[in-house]
Amino acid sequence: MAAPRRFSRQREAIIHNLQNRCDHPSADEIYTAIRQEYPHISLGTVYRNLRELEQEGQALKFTCDGKERFDGNTQPHYH
């Protein structure tokens, strides 16, 4: 059984940002947006959290034009 995730304000900000967007941002775009509130967040932290969110079923990852994109809407829908 996996250990429960510790609460992280940065993780919550990543989730909130991803779920409240109408586009399909890259990790870099999420990083840029999150840095406004958390200037010391690292790009690695954003990538790690996005990977974990995908594994937990809270985000979708897909490739578009050779770039990884993310979606906070995990319900079936057209891309």
N, CA, C and O of each residue as an XYZ file, in Angstrom:
316
protein
N       0.842     -1.173      0.000
C       0.000      0.000      0.000
C       0.891      1.241      0.000
O       1.866      1.309      0.748
N       0.560      2.204     -0.826
C       1.361      3.415     -0.951
C       1.181      4.296      0.280
O       0.107      4.352      0.879
N       2.259      4.980      0.636
C       2.199      5.912      1.765
C       1.322      7.102      1.384
O       1.349      7.544      0.235
N       0.548      7.624      2.333
C      -0.287      8.792      2.016
C       0.574      9.996      1.687
O       1.648     10.177      2.259
N       0.103     10.813      0.770
C       0.817     12.027      0.362
C       0.739     13.067      1.464
O      -0.312     13.293      2.065
N       1.880     13.695      1.713
C       1.888     14.805      2.661
C       1.274     16.022      1.989
O       1.389     16.205      0.777
N       0.622     16.849      2.794
C       0.049     18.079      2.272
C       1.171     19.006      1.854
O       2.157     19.159      2.574
N       1.027     19.614      0.713
C       2.009     20.571      0.214
C       1.249     21.709     -0.455
O       0.419     21.483     -1.336
N       1.540     22.920     -0.032
C       0.885     24.076     -0.654
C       1.258     24.162     -2.140
O       0.435     24.551     -2.969
N       2.485     23.802     -2.463
C       2.910     23.834     -3.860
C       2.131     22.818     -4.677
O       1.691     23.122     -5.786
N       1.955     21.618     -4.144
C       1.183     20.585     -4.848
C      -0.259     21.040     -5.047
O      -0.822     20.871     -6.129
N      -0.853     21.615     -4.008
C      -2.219     22.113     -4.116
C      -2.315     23.223     -5.164
O      -3.303     23.303     -5.893
N      -1.300     24.070     -5.241
C      -1.296     25.142     -6.241
C      -1.196     24.560     -7.650
O      -1.824     25.072     -8.577
N      -0.419     23.506     -7.817
C      -0.294     22.851     -9.126
C      -1.643     22.241     -9.524
O      -2.098     22.415    -10.655
N      -2.275     21.529     -8.595
C      -3.586     20.929     -8.871
C      -4.601     22.014     -9.229
O      -5.312     21.902    -10.227
N      -4.662     23.056     -8.415
C      -5.619     24.144     -8.644
C      -5.387     24.790    -10.013
O      -6.334     25.044    -10.758
N      -4.124     25.050    -10.330
C      -3.803     25.667    -11.612
C      -4.235     24.768    -12.762
O      -4.850     25.234    -13.721
N      -3.921     23.509    -12.670
C      -4.231     22.572    -13.750
C      -5.736     22.389    -13.921
O      -6.223     22.319    -15.050
N      -6.471     22.311    -12.833
C      -7.908     22.057    -12.913
C      -8.712     23.298    -13.294
O      -9.884     23.183    -13.655
N      -8.115     24.459    -13.222
C      -8.839     25.693    -13.524
C      -8.375     26.341    -14.819
O      -8.525     27.549    -15.003
N      -7.823     25.553    -15.698
C      -7.393     26.053    -17.000
C      -8.289     25.479    -18.082
O      -8.833     24.384    -17.942
N      -8.433     26.230    -19.157
C      -9.216     25.756    -20.305
C      -8.304     25.231    -21.407
O      -8.769     24.631    -22.377
N      -7.002     25.462    -21.251
C      -6.049     24.966    -22.242
C      -5.405     23.682    -21.718
O      -5.790     23.173    -20.665
N      -4.454     23.179    -22.433
C      -3.712     21.986    -22.041
C      -2.247     22.399    -21.892
O      -1.470     22.288    -22.841
N      -1.869     22.875    -20.700
C      -0.547     23.456    -20.522
C       0.569     22.421    -20.476
O       0.355     21.250    -20.164
N       1.759     22.896    -20.797
C       2.965     22.101    -20.602
C       3.408     22.289    -19.153
O       2.897     23.162    -18.452
N       4.346     21.479    -18.715
C       4.889     21.643    -17.364
C       5.527     23.021    -17.224
O       5.419     23.646    -16.169
N       6.186     23.498    -18.268
C       6.815     24.820    -18.233
C       5.781     25.926    -18.030
O       6.026     26.878    -17.288
N       4.642     25.805    -18.679
C       3.583     26.812    -18.531
C       3.000     26.803    -17.114
O       2.710     27.858    -16.550
N       2.832     25.621    -16.553
C       2.345     25.523    -15.180
C       3.391     26.102    -14.233
O       3.057     26.848    -13.312
N       4.639     25.762    -14.457
C       5.747     26.281    -13.648
C       5.763     27.807    -13.652
O       5.900     28.430    -12.599
N       5.627     28.403    -14.818
C       5.625     29.861    -14.934
C       4.470     30.470    -14.143
O       4.648     31.482    -13.465
N       3.297     29.862    -14.225
C       2.133     30.373    -13.505
C       2.288     30.212    -11.990
O       1.944     31.120    -11.233
N       2.800     29.075    -11.551
C       2.947     28.790    -10.127
C       4.021     29.677     -9.490
O       3.917     30.036     -8.317
N       5.038     30.024    -10.256
C       6.133     30.843     -9.714
C       5.668     32.218     -9.260
O       6.339     32.851     -8.446
N       4.550     32.689     -9.761
C       4.029     33.981     -9.317
C       3.675     33.926     -7.828
O       3.876     34.899     -7.101
N       3.151     32.792     -7.386
C       2.773     32.630     -5.983
C       3.889     31.997     -5.157
O       4.060     32.325     -3.983
N       4.645     31.092     -5.771
C       5.731     30.369     -5.097
C       7.028     30.574     -5.887
O       7.414     29.706     -6.670
N       7.699     31.706     -5.690
C       8.871     32.028     -6.496
C      10.047     31.057     -6.338
O      10.946     31.035     -7.178
N      10.044     30.263     -5.274
C      11.166     29.343     -5.050
C      10.868     27.912     -5.496
O      11.691     27.018     -5.292
N       9.708     27.687     -6.097
C       9.382     26.344     -6.582
C      10.326     25.985     -7.726
O      10.696     26.845     -8.525
N      10.708     24.730     -7.801
C      11.598     24.303     -8.885
C      10.794     23.631     -9.991
O       9.701     23.114     -9.760
N      11.350     23.649    -11.180
C      10.716     22.971    -12.309
C      10.620     21.474    -12.028
O       9.654     20.825    -12.427
N      11.613     20.933    -11.348
C      11.600     19.518    -10.972
C      10.423     19.170    -10.079
O       9.833     18.098    -10.216
N      10.076     20.072     -9.163
C       8.928     19.865     -8.285
C       7.638     19.808     -9.095
O       6.762     18.985     -8.826
N       7.527     20.683    -10.085
C       6.338     20.685    -10.938
C       6.260     19.374    -11.717
O       5.204     18.742    -11.752
N       7.361     18.957    -12.339
C       7.367     17.706    -13.097
C       7.028     16.519    -12.199
O       6.219     15.672    -12.578
N       7.636     16.445    -11.010
C       7.395     15.326    -10.091
C       5.922     15.265     -9.691
O       5.318     14.192     -9.693
N       5.355     16.404     -9.352
C       3.947     16.433     -8.946
C       3.022     16.094    -10.099
O       2.031     15.393     -9.896
N       3.309     16.563    -11.290
C       2.484     16.214    -12.454
C       2.535     14.707    -12.725
O       1.515     14.095    -13.042
N       3.722     14.115    -12.599
C       3.862     12.668    -12.794
C       3.039     11.913    -11.742
O       2.359     10.939    -12.065
N       3.105     12.367    -10.480
C       2.343     11.720     -9.416
C       0.838     11.893     -9.626
O       0.070     10.956     -9.410
N       0.418     13.082    -10.044
C      -0.999     13.322    -10.305
C      -1.499     12.424    -11.434
O      -2.617     11.912    -11.380
N      -0.679     12.240    -12.437
C      -1.055     11.347    -13.535
C      -1.194      9.912    -13.022
O      -2.168      9.230    -13.343
N      -0.235      9.460    -12.236
C      -0.271      8.096    -11.691
C      -1.470      7.874    -10.784
O      -2.004      6.767    -10.718
N      -1.896      8.921    -10.083
C      -3.038      8.831     -9.174
C      -4.376      9.017     -9.893
O      -5.435      8.884     -9.279
N      -4.329      9.325    -11.189
C      -5.562      9.512    -11.945
C      -6.186     10.888    -11.784
O      -7.355     11.079    -12.119
N      -5.420     11.855    -11.273
C      -5.936     13.211    -11.090
C      -5.582     14.139    -12.247
O      -6.019     15.289    -12.281
N      -4.790     13.638    -13.197
C      -4.400     14.431    -14.361
C      -4.142     13.485    -15.528
O      -3.812     12.313    -15.343
N      -4.300     14.021    -16.722
C      -3.986     13.279    -17.941
C      -2.756     13.896    -18.577
O      -2.569     15.112    -18.540
N      -1.921     13.052    -19.159
C      -0.758     13.532    -19.899
C      -0.864     13.006    -21.320
O      -1.175     11.834    -21.533
N      -0.609     13.864    -22.283
C      -0.599     13.439    -23.680
C       0.422     14.275    -24.434
O       0.857     15.323    -23.956
N       0.795     13.813    -25.595
C       1.784     14.513    -26.408
C       1.091     15.166    -27.585
O       0.308     14.533    -28.294
N       1.386     16.441    -27.783
C       0.833     17.210    -28.885
C       1.975     17.993    -29.520
O       2.658     18.760    -28.841
N       2.181     17.806    -30.803
C       3.264     18.473    -31.522
C       4.614     18.240    -30.856
O       5.456     19.137    -30.811
N       4.815     17.029    -30.340
C       6.091     16.657    -29.742
C       6.321     17.186    -28.335
O       7.419     17.040    -27.797
N       5.316     17.794    -27.731
C       5.460     18.357    -26.394
C       4.424     17.736    -25.459
O       3.257     17.586    -25.822
N       4.864     17.376    -24.252
C       3.938     16.828    -23.266
C       2.996     17.918    -22.780
O       3.414     19.029    -22.453
N       1.722     17.575    -22.740
C       0.675     18.487    -22.274
C      -0.094     17.783    -21.163
O      -0.109     16.554    -21.085
N      -0.728     18.570    -20.312
C      -1.453     18.023    -19.173
C      -2.868     18.567    -19.144
O      -3.146     19.666    -19.623
N      -3.756     17.763    -18.566
C      -5.166     18.139    -18.469
C      -5.677     17.736    -17.098
O      -5.512     16.588    -16.687
N      -6.295     18.664    -16.389
C      -6.870     18.380    -15.082
C      -8.261     17.792    -15.170
O      -8.815     17.352    -14.162
N      -8.841     17.780    -16.379
C     -10.156     17.173    -16.589
C      -9.936     15.719    -16.991
O      -9.565     15.433    -18.130
N     -10.165     14.810    -16.060
C      -9.901     13.397    -16.327
C     -11.122     12.658    -16.874
O     -11.058     11.455    -17.128
N     -12.233     13.375    -17.055
C     -13.427     12.759    -17.642
C     -13.192     12.569    -19.138
O     -12.491     13.371    -19.755
N     -13.768     11.515    -19.733
C     -13.597     11.325    -21.174
C     -14.088     12.538    -21.954
O     -15.214     12.998    -21.766
N     -13.244     13.040    -22.816
C     -13.600     14.166    -23.676
C     -12.654     14.200    -24.862
O     -11.584     13.591    -24.838
N     -13.057     14.912    -25.891
C     -12.294     14.982    -27.126
C     -11.087     15.903    -26.977
O     -11.171     16.970    -26.368
N      -9.974     15.472    -27.539
C      -8.774     16.312    -27.595
C      -8.517     16.654    -29.032
O      -7.554     17.357    -29.337
